[in-house]
Amino acid sequence: MSDDSHSPPSRELIDQCTTAVFTPMALRAALELDIFTLLSEGPMSSKDLASALGCGAKRLEHLLYALAFAEFLQIDGDTFTNAPVADYYLVSGKPAYAGGVWRNWTTFWHAMLETTASIRSDTPANKVDFASMSEDELASLYAGLHANTVRSGKLLADAADWSDYREFVDIGGGSGGLAIGLCQAYPALRGTVMELPSVAPTTREYISNAGIDDRVSVQEANLLEDPLPEGFDVAVAKNLFQVLSEDKCRLVARNIGAGLAPGATLFINGFICDDDRLGPEISVGYNLIFLNVYDDGTAYTEAQYREWLTDAGFTDIERKPFMMGTSLISARKI
């Protein structure tokens, strides 16, 4: 017999899931179609845009109104123009362009649709292996990540006083975006990006295109096999530990510590969970991606990082909020 004496709980949390997907899906489609770049030339009607894209206007119009509702576009009569945020960040070729991220969304969202399969098989249904990815796959991956990585480098330059540092190493630096951002902020800074042999050619291309290949070298290395070379007074690792197993995280921390002199600084940036694993929201959410794409990768907890770094000979370990809900850990080598 049911108990009608109490009101049922609200189903708002369920209903929100229905509407939460609309704006991200609309934005992804707009970026793939490069709509914001077309509109950067001036206002266009849906028919004008359809003609430029070589598609029908009726279906496109539904997308344009969804983008206007989400405040990425503005409407004046029967024409559409970019809203300021779209014109600044989503026009291809502009310095702050971040629209390439749609490629990563496609990969991650597709992966998360396989969550049930990954859990049932206890293996990643959409495994990502950086060492075996083709050049085209790497190019697509880093095209989506690069703008935010450069931004991370600039914010890292603001987060600490780098004026006393002379030689840094970016471990697992990917496109080299972090090094680019740091070097743009500190003209006297020099560094090395360490990457896997399969990724290093892509790294060199980005570094060369940024015009800093006279200040930043790219070294092929694997810190799961060898200690960090000596000579660096600061080391940076972005999104590195979260793709490794716990045992490998401990080993990499030791190999980093083995190469850094006493007093040297280590910065770690990535998705790091609170010790209760209930926040930050983006780190908890990214674990849904990680379980589908990595054998062992996880947004580990702050306590786990503290254990690995302490074991590797670091002290003064601090964690602070960083961009897009990620965390920044700093530590000093004893």
C-alpha positions in Angstrom: 0.0 0.0 0.0 1.5 3.4 -1.0 2.1 6.2 1.5 0.4 9.3 0.2 1.1 11.4 3.3 4.3 12.8 1.9 4.9 14.6 -1.4 7.1 12.8 -3.9 10.6 14.1 -4.4 11.0 16.6 -7.3 12.1 15.0 -10.6 13.8 18.3 -11.7 17.2 16.5 -11.7 15.9 14.1 -14.3 14.2 16.7 -16.4 17.4 18.9 -16.5 19.2 16.0 -18.2 16.7 16.3 -21.1 17.6 19.9 -21.9 21.2 20.0 -20.8 22.4 18.4 -24.1 20.9 20.9 -26.5 23.3 23.7 -26.3 26.5 21.6 -26.4 25.2 19.7 -29.4 24.2 22.9 -31.2 27.6 24.5 -30.6 29.5 21.4 -31.7 27.6 21.4 -35.0 28.2 25.1 -35.5 31.9 24.7 -35.0 32.1 21.7 -37.4 30.2 23.8 -40.0 32.4 26.8 -39.1 29.4 29.1 -38.9 31.0 31.6 -36.7 33.9 32.2 -39.2 31.4 32.8 -42.0 29.5 35.3 -39.8 32.7 37.1 -38.9 32.4 38.8 -42.3 29.1 40.4 -41.4 25.3 39.7 -40.9 23.9 36.9 -43.0 20.4 35.4 -43.4 19.8 31.7 -43.0 19.5 31.5 -46.8 22.8 33.2 -47.3 24.5 30.9 -44.8 22.9 27.9 -46.4 24.2 29.0 -49.8 27.7 29.5 -48.4 27.6 26.0 -46.8 26.0 24.3 -49.7 23.1 23.0 -47.6 19.3 23.5 -47.2 18.1 26.5 -45.2 15.2 24.9 -43.4 17.3 22.6 -41.1 20.1 25.1 -40.8 17.6 27.7 -39.5 16.7 25.4 -36.5 20.4 25.3 -35.6 20.8 29.1 -35.9 17.8 29.8 -33.6 19.2 27.3 -31.0 22.5 29.2 -31.1 20.7 32.5 -30.7 18.8 31.1 -27.7 22.1 30.0 -26.2 23.5 33.5 -26.8 26.2 32.5 -29.3 24.4 34.4 -32.1 22.4 37.6 -32.2 19.3 38.3 -34.4 18.4 41.5 -36.2 15.4 41.0 -38.4 16.1 38.0 -40.7 19.9 38.1 -40.2 22.2 36.5 -37.8 25.5 37.9 -36.4 28.1 36.6 -33.9 27.7 37.4 -30.2 30.9 38.9 -28.7 31.9 35.6 -27.1 31.6 33.7 -30.4 33.4 36.5 -32.4 36.3 36.5 -30.0 36.8 32.7 -29.3 35.1 30.8 -32.1 36.3 32.5 -35.4 38.9 30.3 -37.1 42.2 32.1 -37.5 41.8 34.6 -34.6 44.5 34.5 -31.9 42.1 33.3 -29.2 40.4 30.7 -31.3 39.2 27.7 -29.2 36.7 26.2 -31.6 38.9 23.2 -32.5 37.6 21.6 -29.2 34.6 20.2 -31.1 36.9 17.3 -32.3 37.7 16.4 -28.7 34.0 16.7 -27.7 33.1 14.2 -30.5 35.7 11.7 -29.2 34.8 12.1 -25.6 31.0 12.1 -26.0 31.1 9.1 -28.2 33.3 7.4 -25.6 30.9 8.1 -22.8 28.0 6.4 -24.7 30.0 3.2 -24.2 30.2 3.5 -20.4 27.9 0.5 -19.8 30.1 -1.6 -22.1 33.3 -0.5 -20.5 32.0 -1.3 -17.0 30.7 -4.7 -18.0 33.9 -5.7 -19.8 36.1 -3.9 -17.3 38.1 -2.6 -20.2 38.0 0.8 -22.1 35.5 0.5 -25.0 37.2 3.4 -26.8 40.8 3.1 -25.7 43.2 5.9 -26.4 46.9 5.0 -26.8 49.1 7.9 -27.5 52.0 5.7 -28.5 50.1 4.0 -31.3 48.0 6.9 -32.6 48.5 7.9 -36.3 49.7 11.3 -37.3 46.2 12.3 -38.4 44.7 11.1 -35.1 47.3 13.1 -33.1 46.8 16.2 -35.3 43.0 16.0 -34.6 43.6 15.5 -30.9 45.9 18.4 -30.4 44.0 20.8 -32.7 41.2 20.6 -30.1 43.5 20.9 -27.1 46.1 23.4 -28.2 44.3 26.7 -27.5 43.5 25.7 -24.0 47.0 24.5 -23.4 48.5 27.8 -24.5 46.0 29.5 -22.2 47.1 27.2 -19.3 50.7 28.3 -19.9 49.8 32.0 -19.7 47.8 31.4 -16.5 50.6 29.4 -15.0 52.9 32.3 -15.7 50.6 34.5 -13.7 50.1 32.0 -10.9 53.7 32.0 -9.8 56.8 34.3 -10.0 58.9 32.8 -12.9 61.4 35.6 -13.0 64.0 33.5 -11.1 63.6 30.4 -13.3 65.9 30.0 -16.3 65.3 26.4 -17.6 62.0 24.5 -17.4 60.9 21.1 -18.6 57.4 20.3 -19.7 56.9 16.6 -19.2 54.4 15.0 -21.6 53.9 18.5 -23.2 51.8 17.4 -26.1 51.5 20.2 -28.6 53.9 22.3 -26.5 51.1 24.8 -25.8 52.2 25.2 -22.1 55.7 26.0 -23.2 54.5 28.5 -25.7 52.3 30.3 -23.2 55.2 30.4 -20.6 57.7 31.7 -23.2 55.3 34.4 -24.4 55.0 35.6 -20.8 58.7 35.4 -20.0 61.0 36.3 -22.9 64.1 35.1 -21.1 62.8 31.7 -20.2 64.1 28.6 -22.0 62.9 25.1 -21.8 62.5 21.5 -23.1 59.3 19.6 -23.9 59.6 15.9 -23.2 57.3 13.6 -25.2 57.0 10.1 -26.5 58.7 9.5 -29.9 55.3 9.1 -31.6 54.2 12.5 -30.4 57.4 14.5 -30.6 57.1 15.4 -34.4 53.7 17.0 -33.7 55.2 18.9 -30.8 58.1 20.2 -32.9 55.7 21.5 -35.5 53.7 23.5 -33.0 56.8 24.9 -31.4 58.2 25.9 -34.8 55.0 27.5 -35.8 55.0 29.6 -32.6 58.5 30.9 -33.5 60.1 29.7 -30.3 62.2 26.8 -31.5 65.3 28.8 -30.7 64.3 28.8 -27.0 62.4 25.5 -26.6 63.8 22.1 -27.6 61.8 18.9 -27.9 63.3 15.7 -26.4 62.0 12.2 -27.0 61.8 10.4 -23.6 59.7 8.2 -21.4 59.8 8.8 -17.7 58.4 5.4 -17.0 61.8 4.1 -18.1 64.4 6.7 -17.2 64.8 9.5 -14.6 64.4 13.1 -15.5 67.7 14.6 -16.8 69.4 17.1 -14.5 69.7 20.8 -15.2 66.1 22.1 -14.8 65.1 24.4 -12.0 61.3 23.9 -12.6 59.3 21.1 -14.0 55.7 21.1 -15.3 53.4 18.1 -15.9 50.0 18.9 -17.4 47.4 16.1 -17.8 50.1 13.5 -17.2 49.4 11.6 -14.1 45.7 11.2 -14.9 46.4 8.9 -17.8 48.6 6.5 -15.8 48.0 3.7 -13.3 48.7 4.4 -9.6 52.0 2.4 -9.7 53.1 4.3 -12.8 52.2 7.6 -11.1 54.4 6.7 -8.2 57.2 5.7 -10.5 57.0 8.9 -12.6 56.9 11.1 -9.5 60.1 9.4 -8.3 61.8 9.8 -11.7 60.9 13.5 -11.8 62.3 13.9 -8.3 65.5 12.1 -9.1 66.4 14.7 -11.7 65.5 17.9 -9.9 68.0 19.6 -7.7 67.1 20.5 -4.1 64.9 23.6 -4.1 63.5 23.0 -7.6 59.8 23.4 -8.2 57.3 21.0 -9.7 53.9 22.1 -11.0 51.2 19.6 -11.8 48.0 20.6 -13.6 45.1 18.4 -14.4 41.8 16.9 -13.2 42.2 16.2 -9.5 39.4 15.1 -7.2 38.8 16.1 -3.7 39.5 13.4 -1.2 35.7 12.5 -0.9 35.7 12.2 -4.7 32.6 14.4 -4.9 34.3 17.4 -6.5 35.2 19.4 -8.4 32.4 18.7 -10.8 34.5 18.6 -13.9 37.0 16.1 -12.4 34.2 13.8 -11.2 32.7 14.1 -14.7 36.0 13.4 -16.5 36.3 10.1 -14.8 33.3 9.0 -16.9 35.5 9.7 -20.0 38.7 8.2 -18.5 37.0 4.9 -17.7 36.1 4.6 -21.4 39.4 5.6 -22.9 42.3 4.6 -20.6 43.3 1.3 -19.1 44.1 2.8 -15.8 43.7 6.6 -16.0 41.8 8.4 -13.3 41.3 11.9 -11.9 43.1 10.9 -8.7 42.6 12.5 -5.3 44.7 15.2 -3.7 45.7 12.7 -1.0 47.1 10.3 -3.6 49.2 13.1 -5.2 50.5 14.1 -1.7 51.5 10.5 -1.0 53.4 10.1 -4.4 55.1 13.4 -4.1 56.2 13.0 -0.5 57.5 9.5 -1.3 59.5 11.1 -4.2 61.2 13.7 -2.0 59.0 16.7 -2.3 57.7 19.1 0.4 55.6 22.3 0.6 52.8 20.5 -1.4 49.9 22.9 -2.2 46.8 22.5 -4.3 44.9 25.5 -5.8 42.0 25.8 -8.2 43.1 26.5 -11.8 41.4 27.1 -15.1 38.2 25.2 -16.1 37.8 23.5 -12.8 41.2 21.8 -12.9 43.7 22.0 -10.1 47.3 23.2 -9.8 49.6 21.4 -7.4 53.0 23.0 -6.5 55.8 21.2 -4.7 59.4 21.8 -3.8 62.1 19.2 -4.1 63.9 18.6 -0.7 
